[in-house]
Amino acid sequence: LTISEASQKVSPTSPTAALFSQQIDDPYFSLLPIARPELHQLGECFACAPPARPRRQPLKGVITFFGGAFLGASPDVFYSYFLDLLSKGGYLVVAVPNPITFDHVAAAANLHARATSALDLLQLYGLSSAGISAADVEGLPVYSVGHSNGALMQLLMGSLSTTSRDRLPEASVIIAFNNRPASFAVPYFEQVGPAVVQLAPAIEAFPLTGIALSVAEQALETLQRSSIPLPPGVVRNDLEPLSRFLEQIPPVLGQVRDGVSEFTPPPAETRKLIAASYAVSRNLLIKFSVDTLDETDQLEPILTGRMEEIGGSISTLLLEGTHATPLAPDVSWTVQGAYSPVDAIAQGVKSNALLDIRKLAQEVLAWLDDL
């Protein structure tokens, strides 16, 4: 399936296309506020359900989502808009926090355990806070969507699973795959690593590191009362997503201090593992037009060979956007006084970003709907 053939599969009259057509075609949508979607705690994960269903239309399936390095630890903040778009397509989306670590095998096992636990809870109890019963999710297909490092984790989970209990997804959407060595993935890692070893005591004593280590109530209350700017999507009366983001830092510093200099397994071994063992039979690879971090071109021939061995399929899409396109664009731009050229430029940039992420969600949903 070529890129052009895949793009033609989205019919302009399909329900998915209709869902987004008004938003995408409206030249003024950038002026509208973007509400943070309602997310529901599900074990260690977060569930994003379709809007209230007076329609009682059945769910189409369950999507497990894995975000990229660092930001993937708080998908409820940094990927909230993308999750919301996917859920509005009729899917129950389960976002699995993905804390960064140099041990990719351990990370994949941890993510798989979290996702499996969340799926077990859904099967047993449903999601009552969203009006979804266990019967509503019974027998639904489970799909997987991952971005950047989260896409790498998808592939590792699909390659390391060995038993039926592992319950691989029926299909995977792999967005902006990245599997670079630590020296490329972490800027100046080769220079910074030795410095971290020498400065470890001072770094561990740094106030934000202390917050990350203990998430002390007093420290968080101080941030709540302060005027320190917070990341987009983090509200001052709920700093739990920020603490999750900060909690990743001390373990990573500790690994560097202990002499870790490369991911485990290293990229070359990861590619061999995928080529020999990856077991998810239906896959969509998505890459963006402007993305220097993407390694989809290196992954595609590996997966093509593997799919030929197991009788699977692989499709590839090239979309407008950047490596950051799936991240939630929930930064509001407020016009100060008279509308100025700066306001026009800012809203134009925001409009383009929203177009890209909505097109991304539309393509993902259309592909899943067609399975």
N, C-alpha and C positions, 0 to 999 in steps of 0.2 A: 504494500500500500504506500503510494507516494504521498508527499506532503499535500500536493494539490488535490489528490483524490480524497484524502482524509478531510480536507477543509470543505469539500463539496458534500460530505455526508451530513452536515448540519443544514437541515431544511429550514428555510425562512418561515415555514408555516408550522414547524414543530412546536410542542408545548414549551420546550426549553428555550427555543429562540423567542417565542412570544413573551416568556417571562422577563427577558432582558431587553427586548426591542424598545420598549418605551424609555427605559433608563438610558440605553446607549444612544438612541436617536435624539434625546432631549438635550439641546445645547445649553440648557440652564441647570442641568443636574448638579453642577459643581457648586452652585450657590445654596444647595439644600444641605441641612445638617445631616451628618452620618451618625445614626444612633448606634451605640455599642450593643450588640445583640445580647439576648438573655442566655447565659450559659448555666448549665446545671452540673453540680459536682457529681461525679460518678467514680467512686473509688478514688484513685490518684489521678483521674483524668477529668476532662470537661466535655460535656455533651451539648451540642447545639442542635436543637430540634426544629423542624419546619414550623411556620407560624401556626397559631391555634387552628384546629382543624374542624370547623363546623361542617366542612365538606365530608369528613370521615373518609377521605381518600387514603388508601393504604400506603404505607411507606414503601419506597422502592428498594431500599437496602440500607446497610450500615457502612459508613466510611470511617476507617481509622486514619487519623492524620498525624504526621510526624514533621515537625518544623526543623529549621536549620540550626547551625551552631549558635550557642549562647541565647539567641532570641527564641529558639524552640523550647527553652525551659519555661517560658510563659506564653504559650500559644493563645491563651484566652485574651491576651493584650495585643501581641504583635501580629497575630494572624486572625483576629476576630472578624474582620470584614470578609475575608476570604471564606472562613468557616460559615459565616452567615449566608453568603451567596450559594454555597454548596447545599446548605440545609434547605434553602428556598426552592431548590430543584427537586425536593421530595425525599431527601435522604437524612437519616439521623447521623450526625457527624460526631465522632468521638476523638477529641484532640488529646494526644498522649504527650505530656511534657518530656522534653528531650534534653537533659542536662549534659553539658559537654564533658568529655573525658578523652584521654589519649588511648584508652583501652576500648577499641571499637567492638570487640567480641563481647565484653562485659556489658557495654552499652546496649548492644542489640538484644542480649538476653534480658536485660532489665526492661527495655521497652516492650519486648514481647510479653513478659510477665504482666506488666501494667495493662497492656491492651487486652490480654486474655482475661485478666481479672475483671476488667470493665465489661467485656462481652458476657462473661458469666453472670454478672450482676443484672445486665439487661435481660438475659434469658430467664433469670429467676424472678425478678421483681419488676421488669420494665423500667420506665422513668416516670414515676407518678407526678413529679413536679412539672412535667411537660404534658401530662394527660396521656401518656403512652403506657399501655399495659404490656405484660409479658407476652400475651397472645398477639399483640401488634407486631412484635419483632420475631416471633417464632418462624423459623424457616427462611428468614430473609438472607439474601446473599451479603457477604462481607467483602468489601473492597478496601484498597489501601491507596492513600495519596501521600507523597512525601516530597519535601523541597530541600535541595542542597544536601546538607549532611543528613537530613531526614530521609532523602532518597537513597543515600548510601546505606542507612540503617535498614530500609526496606529490603534492599538487595542482600544484605548480610542475614537478616531474619529468614529470607527465602532460601538462603544457601546453607544455613546452619541447622534448620529444622530437620528432625530425623524421625519423628513419630506422628501418628494421626492426631494425637493430642495437641500438636503444635498448631493445627487448624490454620493453614496458610490462607491468605485471601484468594478469592476467585479471580481477581484481576488487580493489577497495580498501575497507578499513574505516577511516573517518575519525572519530577520537575527539576530542571537545572541541576542535574547530577554533578556532584563534586567529590573527588577522591584524591586531592592533591597531597603531597608530602607535607609534613609539619612546617618545613622550611619555607614552603609556598603558602600554605593555608594560614599560617600565623606570621604576619609581617615582622621581619627582623628577628625571627625566632632564634637563629643561630647566634646572633649577637646578644639578644636579650636573655637567653637561657642561662649562660654563665653568670650574668649579672644578678639574676634572680637567686641563684645559689648563694651568692655572697651577701645579698641584701635581704635574704629570707626573714631574719628576725625583725628588721624594720618594716618590711611589707606586712608581716603578720600582725604587727602592732598598729598598722594604719587604721583609722577609725572605721572606714567603710568595710574593711576586711573583718573588723570586729563585729560589725553589724551582721555581715554575711555569716560569720561563724555562729553567733548566738542568737541573732534576730531578737535582740533584747527589747523588751517592751518599752523601756525608757527611751532607748535610741529611736525606735519607730515613732514614739510619741513626740520626740523632738522634731523629727522630720515633718510630722503632721502639723506642728505648730509653726514651722519655719516657712520662709518664702523661697527656699531652694527650688529651682525648676525641676519638675519631674518628667519622666519620659511620656510620650503621647499615649493616652489610654489608661494611664495610672492616675487614680484619683487620690486625693490627699487623705481621705478617711478610709482608704482600703489599700494599704501598702504591701499586702501579701504577695502580689505578682512581682513587685520590686525586690522583695526579700528572696523570692525564688530565683530571680535573675542574679542577685549578688551571691547567693549560696554556692554558685558554681565556681567562684573565683578561688577560694582557699584550696579545694582539692586539686585544681589544675596547677596552682602555684606549688603545692606540695609535690606533685608528680615531677615538675620541672626541677625543683630543689633536689629530688632524689635521683636525678640524672636521666629522666626520661627524655629522649630526643626524637622519637618518632612514634607514629600511631601503630597500634597493634590490632590486626596485622598491617604491615606496610602496604602501600598501594599496589605494588606488583603482586604480592601474595593475595590481596583481596580480589584482583582481577582473575587470577587463576582459580580461586575458590568459586567465584561467580560462574566462570566458564564451565566448571566441572559439576557444580551442585545446585545451582539456582533452580527452583522448582515451581515458581508461579508461571502458569502457562499462557496468560494473556496480559500484555503489557503495552502501555502507551508512554513513549518518551516525548517530553516537551522541552524545547530549548527556546531561548529568547534572542531577538535580533542584536541586542547589545549586551554581551555578557562575557567578560574575559575570564570568569571563574568556572564557567560551564565546561564539563568534560563529556557531554552526551556523545560527541563524535567518536570518542575513544570507547565508550560503552556500547554503542550500537552494534558494531561487528561482533563483539563478544556475546551479546544477547542473541543476535541473529543466529550464530552458530549453536548456541544452547537451545534455542527454540526449535531448530531443525532436528536436534537430538531427541527432544521430548514431545515433539508434535505440537508445539505452542505457536503463538503469533506475536508479532511486534509491529507497532506503528510508530511513526515519528511525526511530530508537528513542530513547525517553526512559527513562533508568534512574535508580534511586536512587544517589546518590553525589555526589562533589565533583570539582573539577578534578584533585585529587590521587589519585583512586581507582585509576588504573592503576599507581601507584608501589608498589613492593614493601613490604608491611607486615611486615618481618622483624625488627622491634624486639621482643625478648623482654621480658616483664614478670616479674620474679622477686619472689615474695612474701617480704618480710622479717619473719621471726618469725611472729606471729599474723596470720591473714587479716583484713584490715581493710576498712572501706567504701571507702577509697581504692583498694585492690586490686580490689574489685568494680567500681568505676567504670572503672578503667583497662582491665580485661579486657573490660568491656562495650563500651567504645569500640573496642577492638581487634577484638572479635567482629563488630561492625557493619561495620568496614572490610573485614574478610575476607569477610563476606557480599556486600558490594558488588563487590569485585574478582572473586570467584568467579562472581557473576551476570553480570558483564561478560564474563568469559572464556566462560561458557556460551553467551551470546547470540552472541558473535563466532563461536564454533565451529559453532553450529547454523546460522547463516547461511551460512558457508562450506561446510558439509556439504551444504546444500540446493542449491548451485549446479550 
